[in-house]
Amino acid sequence: MKRVTLYSKSGRSHTADGRDDRRATGPDVGAQSAGGKPTGRPGLTVRARAFMARHERIMIVGFAVLLSLLLVIGYAATKPPARQITQHDIDAAVLHTLDSNVLPSPAAKAFEIVQQSVVRVRRLEHVKDDEQDHIKGVGSGVVIVDKGVILTNLHVVNGAERVQVVFADGTESDATVIGMQPENDLAVLQAKSIPDDLVPATLRSTRDLAMGDQVIAVGFPFGIGPSVSAGVVSGLKREYRSTEGKRLLTNLIQFDAAANPGNSGGPLATMDGEVVGIVTAILNPGDQGVFIGIGFAVPIENAAAAVGVSPF
């Protein structure tokens, strides 16, 4: 019995005489020439599908890049242009900063620098039938060497049975007088014990000091302090004779920062916190002994000479 073929492995159909039937059955067959004969090449649709199959990933990536580029261009086109900053904007920003952040005054900054070097100087005397010495006078001083060398006025410690200094951190120490310069009312003290982090003051020459320059006076007026007052240099190379008429001081710095008894021996400093003089006297024609607007300081060059070395 002859078997009937259910299907054929070939895509071609055969005619009765055994020839291939190459009639076009749809768009997927090979293209024909103008004369109706097949060209032997695959159709356009087939080639396009094959190309897309081979380059599918590249095309997806390219499409994504193109879409992103279009989005960026669209955003840039719709975004409003940045406004240029004007001088008015800058001025407004500066004013806002100044209003919201209050800066310390020059005097406050100068005091912050020099205060760690200022000491209270006490003149102590023994009182009969009392175990403790009593304070008989208070003045000021300034540390100029980190080993505990201190400048003050001679009249603050002159004739004292015992001298005591109190540093900025509260450390108390006895001190001895190691140098004197009576013509400038200066004395040099050496503290017997000092804080571990003692900071000496920065000294500055008075060569470029001018009338009108701002200064501060730091010390312990009437034992209160440390206290700071601000003013200006009122004059240079002034002379002052003590109320008793026993001593004439020359080459003094005149200033109008408030100074009172107890300020003697303290520093006169610039707005940079650098010491240019040692406060030594106030001028008062009356008997009150209080400040009326004229103070005097010994230039730091004279004070350094009392130590025996020049700091410049």
VOBA-1610 file (N, C-alpha, C; in pm, whole numbers, padded with zeros to 5 digits, always signed):
BEGIN
Met+00085-00119+00000Met+00000+00000+00000Met+00088+00123+00000Lys+00059+00211-00087Lys+00141+00333-00100Lys+00111+00429+00011Arg+00224+00479+00080Arg+00210+00574+00192Arg+00187+00713+00140Val+00094+00781+00207Val+00064+00918+00168Val+00151+01014+00248Thr+00218+01107+00182Thr+00305+01205+00251Thr+00219+01308+00321Leu+00237+01318+00451Leu+00157+01414+00528Leu+00217+01553+00523Tyr+00347+01562+00521Tyr+00409+01694+00511Tyr+00541+01678+00442Ser+00596+01787+00402Ser+00724+01786+00331Ser+00822+01875+00404Lys+00948+01832+00411Lys+01051+01913+00474Lys+01092+02031+00388Ser+01056+02028+00269Ser+01093+02136+00179Ser+00983+02237+00169Gly+01020+02362+00159Gly+00923+02470+00146Gly+00877+02486+00004Arg+00930+02407-00082Arg+00896+02418-00222Arg+00785+02319-00258Ser+00705+02354-00356Ser+00604+02262-00410Ser+00650+02213-00547His+00616+02100-00581His+00661+02042-00707His+00544+02027-00802Thr+00572+02043-00929Thr+00471+02021-01032Thr+00466+01873-01067Ala+00376+01845-01156Ala+00359+01704-01193Ala+00481+01649-01260Asp+00557+01736-01329Asp+00678+01688-01395Asp+00800+01696-01308Gly+00785+01726-01175Gly+00898+01722-01080Gly+00973+01851-01065Arg+00930+01959-01136Arg+01002+02087-01124Arg+00951+02166-01003Asp+01042+02253-00950Asp+01004+02337-00833Asp+00906+02441-00877Asp+00809+02461-00789Asp+00713+02566-00815Asp+00755+02691-00740Arg+00808+02792-00807Arg+00865+02911-00743Arg+00770+03029-00754Arg+00642+03003-00758Arg+00547+03113-00769Arg+00546+03193-00638Ala+00531+03317-00651Ala+00528+03405-00532Ala+00400+03381-00456Thr+00417+03358-00325Thr+00301+03333-00240Thr+00279+03443-00140Gly+00365+03537-00133Gly+00350+03647-00035Gly+00471+03736-00035Pro+00474+03828+00057Pro+00583+03927+00059Pro+00713+03869+00104Asp+00719+03748+00157Asp+00844+03696+00211Asp+00926+03619+00108Val+00874+03603-00012Val+00948+03530-00114Val+01049+03623-00176Gly+01139+03563-00256Gly+01243+03645-00317Gly+01186+03744-00413Ala+01254+03857-00429Ala+01209+03961-00521Ala+01226+03915-00663Gln+01139+03966-00751Gln+01144+03932-00892Gln+01197+04049-00971Ser+01255+04014-01084Ser+01305+04119-01173Ser+01193+04174-01254Ala+01222+04270-01336Ala+01118+04332-01418Ala+01060+04235-01517Gly+01139+04134-01557Gly+01089+04038-01653Gly+01011+03927-01589Gly+00992+03934-01453Gly+00913+03833-01386Gly+00994+03717-01335Lys+01123+03718-01364Lys+01209+03611-01315Lys+01261+03644-01176Pro+01272+03546-01088Pro+01323+03571-00953Pro+01469+03614-00956Thr+01506+03707-00864Thr+01644+03760-00858Thr+01733+03676-00770Gly+01679+03593-00683Gly+01761+03512-00593Gly+01797+03581-00465Arg+01754+03711-00442Arg+01784+03786-00320Arg+01662+03791-00230Pro+01681+03795-00091Pro+01566+03801-00002Pro+01495+03935-00016Gly+01368+03941+00023Gly+01290+04062+00015Gly+01336+04169+00112Leu+01290+04295+00092Leu+01329+04409+00177Leu+01284+04389+00321Thr+01167+04338+00340Thr+01116+04316+00476Thr+01200+04215+00551Val+01240+04111+00483Val+01323+04008+00546Val+01456+04067+00589Arg+01517+04147+00500Arg+01647+04206+00534Arg+01635+04302+00653Ala+01525+04379+00654Ala+01505+04473+00765Ala+01489+04401+00898Arg+01410+04292+00894Arg+01393+04216+01019Arg+01524+04154+01065Ala+01599+04105+00972Ala+01729+04045+01008Ala+01822+04149+01067Phe+01825+04270+01006Phe+01910+04378+01058Phe+01870+04416+01200Met+01739+04430+01220Met+01691+04467+01352Met+01722+04359+01455Ala+01715+04235+01416Ala+01745+04125+01508Ala+01892+04128+01549Arg+01981+04158+01452Arg+02124+04159+01483Arg+02164+04279+01567His+02097+04394+01548His+02138+04518+01616His+02033+04569+01712Glu+01958+04480+01770Glu+01847+04521+01858Glu+01897+04600+01978Arg+02001+04552+02049Arg+02049+04620+02169Arg+02106+04758+02137Ile+02183+04766+02029Ile+02242+04894+01992Ile+02133+04996+01961Met+02029+04950+01892Met+01922+05041+01858Met+01846+05089+01981Ile+01826+04997+02079Ile+01758+05038+02203Ile+01839+05143+02278Val+01973+05120+02289Val+02060+05216+02357Val+02060+05351+02284Gly+02068+05345+02152Gly+02068+05470+02076Gly+01938+05546+02092Phe+01828+05472+02092Phe+01700+05538+02112Phe+01692+05605+02250Ala+01743+05534+02353Ala+01742+05591+02489Ala+01827+05716+02496Val+01945+05714+02432Val+02033+05832+02432Val+01966+05948+02360Leu+01904+05919+02248Leu+01837+06024+02173Leu+01722+06084+02253Leu+01647+05997+02322Leu+01536+06047+02404Leu+01586+06135+02517Ser+01696+06092+02582Ser+01753+06172+02691Ser+01801+06306+02640Leu+01865+06306+02523Leu+01913+06431+02466Leu+01798+06525+02436Leu+01692+06471+02383Leu+01575+06553+02355Leu+01514+06612+02482Leu+01512+06532+02589Leu+01459+06582+02716Leu+01545+06696+02771Val+01677+06679+02762Val+01768+06783+02812Val+01750+06911+02732Ile+01744+06898+02599Ile+01726+07015+02515Ile+01594+07085+02546Gly+01490+07003+02566Gly+01360+07061+02599Gly+01359+07133+02731Tyr+01429+07075+02832Tyr+01436+07140+02964Tyr+01514+07271+02956Ala+01626+07267+02882Ala+01707+07388+02870Ala+01630+07498+02797Ala+01547+07457+02701Ala+01472+07557+02625Ala+01362+07622+02707Thr+01307+07544+02802Thr+01196+07599+02883Thr+01244+07663+03012Lys+01369+07637+03055Lys+01422+07694+03180Lys+01448+07843+03162Pro+01404+07927+03257Pro+01431+08071+03244Pro+01579+08102+03260Pro+01632+08197+03189Pro+01776+08229+03199Pro+01812+08281+03338Ala+01936+08247+03384Ala+01982+08290+03516Ala+01998+08442+03521Arg+01952+08500+03631Arg+01962+08645+03646Arg+02102+08685+03689Gln+02159+08782+03623Gln+02292+08827+03656Gln+02292+08901+03790Ile+02398+08875+03872Ile+02411+08939+04003Ile+02459+09083+03984Thr+02389+09174+04045Thr+02423+09316+04034Thr+02491+09364+04162Gln+02546+09483+04155Gln+02610+09541+04273Gln+02509+09560+04386His+02386+09588+04350His+02280+09601+04451His+02261+09471+04527Asp+02266+09357+04456Asp+02253+09227+04522Asp+02368+09204+04619Ile+02489+09240+04577Ile+02607+09222+04663Ile+02596+09308+04789Asp+02556+09435+04770Asp+02542+09525+04885Asp+02435+09474+04982Ala+02325+09422+04928Ala+02218+09371+05013Ala+02265+09249+05092Ala+02345+09161+05029Ala+02397+09043+05098Ala+02492+09081+05210Val+02577+09182+05183Val+02671+09227+05286Val+02596+09288+05404Leu+02497+09370+05376Leu+02419+09431+05484Leu+02346+09325+05566His+02295+09223+05498His+02225+09115+05570His+02322+09041+05662Thr+02444+09017+05613Thr+02545+08947+05695Thr+02583+09031+05816Leu+02599+09161+05796Leu+02636+09248+05907Leu+02523+09257+06010Asp+02399+09256+05962Asp+02286+09264+06053Asp+02268+09136+06133Ser+02294+09023+06071Ser+02271+08894+06138Ser+02392+08844+06215Asn+02512+08896+06185Asn+02633+08854+06255Asn+02705+08979+06306Val+02683+09012+06432Val+02744+09131+06490Val+02891+09102+06519Leu+02979+09181+06458Leu+03122+09162+06476Leu+03169+09229+06604Pro+03269+09171+06672Pro+03322+09236+06792Pro+03393+09366+06755Ser+03394+09460+06848Ser+03460+09588+06823Ser+03611+09568+06821Pro+03685+09660+06758Pro+03832+09649+06759Pro+03889+09644+06901Ala+03830+09720+06993Ala+03879+09719+07131Ala+03857+09583+07196Ala+03743+09518+07167Ala+03715+09386+07222Ala+03815+09285+07171Lys+03848+09292+07042Lys+03945+09197+06986Lys+04084+09221+07043Ala+04120+09349+07062Ala+04251+09379+07119Ala+04261+09329+07263Phe+04153+09350+07342Phe+04153+09302+07480Phe+04164+09151+07487Glu+04096+09081+07396Glu+04101+08935+07395Glu+04243+08885+07373Ile+04320+08959+07296Ile+04458+08918+07268Ile+04549+08941+07388Val+04536+09057+07452Val+04632+09096+07555Val+04595+09052+07696Gln+04468+09018+07720Gln+04423+08995+07857Gln+04496+08881+07927Gln+04538+08778+07853Gln+04605+08664+07916Gln+04743+08701+07971Ser+04793+08817+07931Ser+04926+08859+07976Ser+04921+08963+08088Val+04802+09007+08126Val+04787+09112+08228Val+04774+09047+08366Val+04845+09101+08463Val+04842+09047+08600Val+04803+09156+08699Arg+04746+09111+08809Arg+04718+09201+08921Arg+04842+09199+09012Val+04887+09316+09053Val+05004+09327+09141Val+04959+09380+09277Arg+04991+09304+09380Arg+04953+09341+09516Arg+05076+09373+09600Arg+05067+09482+09673Arg+05170+09515+09772Arg+05118+09473+09909Leu+05187+09378+09970Leu+05142+09321+10098Leu+05232+09367+10212Glu+05169+09384+10328Glu+05244+09420+10449Glu+05194+09338+10566His+05288+09309+10655His+05253+09230+10773His+05195+09322+10881Val+05088+09277+10940Val+05025+09350+11050Val+05051+09273+11179Lys+05093+09346+11281Lys+05127+09283+11409Lys+05007+09208+11465Asp+05034+09093+11521Asp+04934+09006+11583Asp+04833+08952+11481Asp+04873+08948+11354Asp+04786+08890+11250Asp+04870+08793+11167Glu+04820+08672+11150Glu+04897+08572+11078Glu+04905+08600+10928Gln+04805+08665+10876Gln+04802+08692+10732Gln+04847+08834+10701Asp+04919+08846+10587Asp+04958+08978+10540Asp+04838+09050+10481His+04838+09180+10490His+04727+09260+10441His+04767+09334+10313Ile+04668+09351+10222Ile+04693+09423+10097Ile+04696+09572+10126Lys+04805+09636+10093Lys+04820+09779+10115Lys+04816+09860+09986Gly+04814+09794+09875Gly+04807+09864+09747Gly+04791+09765+09633Val+04723+09809+09528Val+04699+09724+09411Val+04736+09801+09285Gly+04805+09733+09199Gly+04840+09790+09069Gly+04827+09684+08962Ser+04885+09708+08848Ser+04876+09617+08735Ser+05015+09588+08681Gly+05025+09487+08599Gly+05150+09450+08535Gly+05122+09371+08409Val+05226+09350+08329Val+05210+09275+08206Val+05329+09181+08188Val+05299+09057+08155Val+05403+08956+08134Val+05470+08981+07999Ile+05603+08990+07998Ile+05674+09011+07872Ile+05766+08895+07837Val+05790+08805+07932Val+05869+08683+07905Val+05794+08567+07969Asp+05784+08455+07896Asp+05702+08343+07943Asp+05759+08273+08065Lys+05877+08312+08110Lys+05934+08256+08233Lys+05884+08330+08357Gly+05793+08424+08338Gly+05735+08494+08451Gly+05794+08630+08477Val+05856+08691+08374Val+05911+08826+08387Val+05798+08925+08360Ile+05780+09020+08453Ile+05664+09111+08450Ile+05712+09255+08461Leu+05651+09342+08379Leu+05677+09486+08389Leu+05564+09552+08467Thr+05600+09647+08552Thr+05502+09725+08625Thr+05565+09860+08659Asn+05492+09943+08733Asn+05547+10072+08778Asn+05624+10054+08908Leu+05728+10134+08920Leu+05808+10129+09042Leu+05727+10174+09162His+05641+10274+09142His+05566+10324+09259His+05461+10223+09307Val+05431+10121+09227Val+05336+10018+09270Val+05398+09925+09373Val+05528+09896+09358Val+05592+09796+09446Val+05699+09859+09535Asn+05726+09986+09517Asn+05835+10048+09592Asn+05807+10044+09742Gly+05902+09991+09817Gly+05890+09985+09964Gly+05801+09873+10015Ala+05756+09784+09929Ala+05667+09676+09973Ala+05745+09570+10050Glu+05685+09521+10160Glu+05746+09411+10235Glu+05737+09280+10155Arg+05629+09269+10082Arg+05607+09148+10004Arg+05524+09185+09880Val+05561+09128+09766Val+05489+09152+09640Val+05426+09021+09595Gln+05301+09030+09557Gln+05229+08912+09507Gln+05163+08948+09374Val+05165+08853+09281Val+05099+08874+09151Val+04993+08765+09133Val+04887+08804+09064Val+04779+08711+09032Val+04764+08708+08881Phe+04785+08590+08822Phe+04778+08575+08677Phe+04634+08567+08629Ala+04617+08571+08496Ala+04482+08575+08437Ala+04400+08452+08472Asp+04466+08337+08492Asp+04391+08215+08525Asp+04366+08199+08674Gly+04406+08301+08753Gly+04383+08296+08897Gly+04501+08248+08977Thr+04606+08202+08913Thr+04726+08155+08984Thr+04790+08269+09062Glu+04815+08248+09190Glu+04882+08347+09275Glu+05027+08306+09298Ser+05114+08406+09302Ser+05255+08379+09322Ser+05323+08498+09385Asp+05418+08472+09475Asp+05505+08577+09524Asp+05599+08618+09412Ala+05645+08741+09416Ala+05735+08791+09313Ala+05843+08876+09377Thr+05957+08880+09313Thr+06068+08961+09362Thr+06102+09066+09257Val+06152+09182+09304Val+06193+09289+09214Val+06335+09258+09166Ile+06351+09241+09035Ile+06483+09206+08980Ile+06543+09322+08899Gly+06469+09431+08885Gly+06523+09543+08810Gly+06440+09669+08835Met+06505+09785+08828Met+06436+09912+08849Met+06491+10016+08752Gln+06402+10107+08712Gln+06441+10221+08629Gln+06366+10343+08684Pro+06418+10405+08789Pro+06346+10514+08857Pro+06312+10631+08765Glu+06399+10660+08669Glu+06374+10775+08582Glu+06250+10756+08494Asn+06208+10631+08476Asn+06087+10603+08399Asn+05978+10537+08485Asp+05999+10536+08615Asp+05902+10478+08709Asp+05868+10333+08671Leu+05971+10254+08640Leu+05951+10115+08599Leu+06018+10019+08694Ala+05957+09902+08709Ala+06015+09794+08788Ala+05992+09664+08713Val+06087+09572+08729Val+06078+09440+08666Val+06063+09336+08776Leu+05961+09252+08765Leu+05933+09148+08863Leu+05960+09010+08805Gln+05997+08918+08895Gln+06010+08778+08857Gln+05919+08696+08948Ala+05817+08633+08887Ala+05726+08549+08965Ala+05795+08418+09002Lys+05768+08371+09126Lys+05832+08247+09173Lys+05765+08123+09116Ser+05636+08129+09088Ser+05566+08018+09025Ser+05474+08075+08917Ile+05463+08001+08808Ile+05387+08053+08693Ile+05293+07945+08639Pro+05186+07984+08570Pro+05099+07886+08505Pro+05173+07812+08394Asp+05126+07693+08362Asp+05190+07613+08257Asp+05177+07677+08120Asp+05065+07743+08096Asp+05039+07800+07964Asp+05049+07952+07963Leu+05145+08006+08036Leu+05161+08151+08045Leu+05193+08209+07907Val+05119+08313+07870Val+05137+08376+07739Val+05193+08517+07758Pro+05312+08545+07707Pro+05365+08682+07718Pro+05301+08773+07614Ala+05299+08902+07644Ala+05242+08999+07551Ala+05338+09023+07435Thr+05281+09064+07323Thr+05361+09105+07208Thr+05392+09253+07219Leu+05520+09288+07213Leu+05562+09427+07225Leu+05579+09489+07086Arg+05545+09616+07076Arg+05554+09685+06947Arg+05622+09819+06963Ser+05709+09850+06871Ser+05780+09977+06875Ser+05683+10093+06856Thr+05718+10207+06913Thr+05635+10327+06900Thr+05681+10416+06785Arg+05773+10366+06701Arg+05825+10451+06593Arg+05715+10497+06499Asp+05619+10407+06470Asp+05513+10445+06377Asp+05383+10483+06448Leu+05390+10503+06579Leu+05272+10544+06654Leu+05241+10691+06623Ala+05115+10722+06600Ala+05077+10859+06562Ala+04960+10906+06647Met+04951+11035+06660Met+04838+11093+06733Met+04708+11059+06660Gly+04609+11015+06737Gly+04483+10971+06680Gly+04471+10821+06668Asp+04583+10747+06681Asp+04577+10601+06677Asp+04494+10550+06795Gln+04413+10449+06771Gln+04331+10391+06877Gln+04415+10302+06967Val+04387+10310+07098Val+04458+10230+07197Val+04362+10187+07306Ile+04401+10083+07381Ile+04326+10042+07500Ile+04421+10039+07620Ala+04364+10067+07736Ala+04437+10055+07863Ala+04373+09942+07943Val+04454+09847+07986Val+04403+09730+08059Val+04469+09726+08196Gly+04388+09700+08297Gly+04443+09692+08432Gly+04336+09670+08536Phe+04369+09711+08660Phe+04280+09690+08774Phe+04255+09822+08847Pro+04178+09914+08786Pro+04151+10042+08853Pro+04076+10022+08984Phe+04130+10080+09090Phe+04073+10065+09224Phe+04057+09917+09262Gly+04141+09833+09203Gly+04138+09691+09234Gly+04031+09614+09159Ile+03956+09679+09071Ile+03847+09614+08997Ile+03899+09568+08862Gly+03874+09443+08831Gly+03916+09403+08698Gly+03941+09255+08682Pro+04000+09221+08565Pro+04062+09317+08474Pro+03959+09404+08404Ser+03997+09531+08383Ser+03910+09628+08317Ser+03980+09681+08193Val+03899+09718+08094Val+03954+09773+07971Val+03883+09903+07938Ser+03957+10000+07890Ser+03900+10126+07841Ser+03968+10158+07710Ala+03896+10228+07623Ala+03947+10257+07490Ala+03955+10406+07466Gly+04051+10446+07384Gly+04067+10587+07349Gly+04165+10600+07236Val+04229+10714+07229Val+04326+10740+07122Val+04454+10797+07182Val+04558+10794+07103Val+04683+10860+07141Val+04661+11010+07125Ser+04673+11082+07235Ser+04648+11226+07234Ser+04773+11309+07208Gly+04888+11251+07234Gly+05013+11324+07214Gly+05132+11232+07233Leu+05247+11278+07187Leu+05372+11202+07197Leu+05481+11292+07255Lys+05579+11227+07317Lys+05695+11296+07375Lys+05651+11402+07477Arg+05556+11366+07560Arg+05509+11455+07665Arg+05596+11442+07790Glu+05586+11543+07875Glu+05655+11543+08006Glu+05551+11549+08117Tyr+05585+11486+08229Tyr+05494+11487+08343Tyr+05577+11491+08471Arg+05538+11580+08560Arg+05604+11588+08691Arg+05506+11538+08795Ser+05553+11453+08882Ser+05468+11393+08984Ser+05408+11501+09073Thr+05299+11467+09140Thr+05229+11565+09224Thr+05317+11617+09336Glu+05410+11532+09381Glu+05501+11578+09485Glu+05615+11662+09428Gly+05627+11663+09295Gly+05732+11741+09231Gly+05868+11676+09241Lys+05871+11549+09281Lys+06001+11484+09301Lys+06054+11418+09174Arg+05966+11388+09079Arg+06010+11311+08963Arg+05953+11374+08836Leu+06041+11389+08735Leu+06000+11438+08604Leu+06013+11324+08504Leu+05901+11287+08445Leu+05902+11181+08344Leu+05896+11245+08207Thr+05976+11195+08115Thr+05983+11253+07980Thr+05954+11146+07874Asn+05936+11194+07751Asn+05912+11107+07635Asn+05791+11016+07657Leu+05684+11071+07712Leu+05567+10990+07745Leu+05464+10991+07632Ile+05382+10886+07628Ile+05268+10879+07538Ile+05147+10933+07614Gln+05083+11033+07559Gln+04960+11085+07620Gln+04842+11016+07554Phe+04745+10973+07636Phe+04627+10905+07581Phe+04503+10947+07660Asp+04384+10921+07603Asp+04261+10960+07671Asp+04173+10840+07708Ala+04225+10717+07697Ala+04151+10601+07749Ala+04148+10611+07901Ala+04032+10586+07961Ala+04016+10604+08105Ala+04117+10522+08184Ala+04186+10587+08277Ala+04281+10521+08366Ala+04267+10583+08504Asn+04275+10498+08606Asn+04259+10543+08744Asn+04361+10471+08831Pro+04375+10513+08957Pro+04466+10441+09047Pro+04436+10291+09044Gly+04539+10212+09021Gly+04524+10068+09003Gly+04556+10027+08860Asn+04539+10121+08765Asn+04581+10097+08626Asn+04733+10104+08611Ser+04798+10167+08708Ser+04942+10187+08698Ser+05014+10053+08678Gly+05103+10051+08579Gly+05181+09930+08549Gly+05117+09843+08443Gly+04991+09871+08408Gly+04923+09791+08306Gly+04963+09833+08166Pro+04927+09752+08067Pro+04969+09782+07930Pro+04879+09883+07860Leu+04940+09963+07773Leu+04870+10043+07675Leu+04894+09972+07543Ala+04786+09926+07478Ala+04799+09840+07360Ala+04725+09897+07240Thr+04772+09860+07122Thr+04707+09900+06998Thr+04587+09809+06971Met+04516+09837+06862Met+04401+09754+06826Met+04443+09616+06777Asp+04573+09595+06757Asp+04624+09462+06723Asp+04659+09382+06848Gly+04637+09443+06966Gly+04671+09375+07090Gly+04819+09377+07122Glu+04894+09469+07060Glu+05038+09478+07084Glu+05067+09593+07180Val+05153+09568+07277Val+05181+09665+07383Val+05281+09769+07334Val+05241+09897+07346Val+05329+10006+07305Val+05375+10089+07424Gly+05316+10067+07541Gly+05355+10145+07657Gly+05306+10085+07787Ile+05359+10137+07898Ile+05318+10097+08032Ile+05253+10218+08099Val+05124+10203+08134Val+05050+10313+08197Val+05119+10351+08328Thr+05147+10481+08342Thr+05225+10520+08460Thr+05165+10633+08542Ala+05083+10719+08482Ala+05035+10834+08559Ala+04910+10892+08494Ile+04835+10966+08575Ile+04722+11045+08525Ile+04741+11188+08572Leu+04692+11279+08491Leu+04704+11421+08525Leu+04571+11469+08580Asn+04577+11524+08701Asn+04456+11578+08763Asn+04499+11697+08849Pro+04455+11817+08812Pro+04496+11934+08889Pro+04432+11943+09027Gly+04330+11863+09051Gly+04265+11864+09182Gly+04326+11760+09274Asp+04257+11736+09383Asp+04305+11641+09483Asp+04232+11507+09478Gln+04142+11488+09381Gln+04061+11367+09379Gln+04141+11243+09337Gly+04240+11263+09255Gly+04320+11149+09209Gly+04244+11058+09115Val+04151+11114+09041Val+04075+11033+08945Val+04097+11088+08805Phe+04058+11010+08705Phe+04087+11042+08566Phe+03998+11155+08515Ile+04060+11252+08449Ile+03983+11361+08389Ile+04007+11370+08238Gly+04076+11271+08181Gly+04092+11270+08036Gly+04234+11270+07987Ile+04332+11280+08078Ile+04472+11280+08035Ile+04548+11174+08114Gly+04601+11076+08041Gly+04684+10973+08101Gly+04818+10967+08031Phe+04916+10907+08095Phe+05050+10897+08038Phe+05101+10754+08049Ala+05178+10714+07948Ala+05238+10581+07947Ala+05383+10593+07905Val+05468+10510+07965Val+05609+10504+07927Val+05621+10422+07798Pro+05688+10472+07694Pro+05704+10394+07571Pro+05769+10259+07599Ile+05732+10159+07523Ile+05779+10024+07548Ile+05929+10011+07527Glu+05988+10100+07444Glu+06133+10095+07429Glu+06202+10122+07562Asn+06153+10221+07639Asn+06209+10249+07771Asn+06185+10131+07864Ala+06067+10073+07854Ala+06035+09961+07941Ala+06124+09841+07911Ala+06151+09816+07783Ala+06239+09705+07749Ala+06380+09729+07798Ala+06423+09855+07798Ala+06555+09886+07849Ala+06566+09853+07997Ala+06454+09861+08070Ala+06456+09827+08211Ala+06484+09679+08232Val+06444+09596+08135Val+06473+09453+08142Val+06616+09424+08102Gly+06674+09515+08023Gly+06811+09498+07983Gly+06829+09452+07841Val+06722+09429+07769Val+06730+09385+07631Val+06627+09461+07548Ser+06656+09475+07419Ser+06560+09539+07331Ser+06477+09433+07261Pro+06345+09448+07259Pro+06261+09347+07197Pro+06248+09363+07046Phe+06315+09465+06988Phe+06296+09493+06845Phe+06423+09470+06766
//
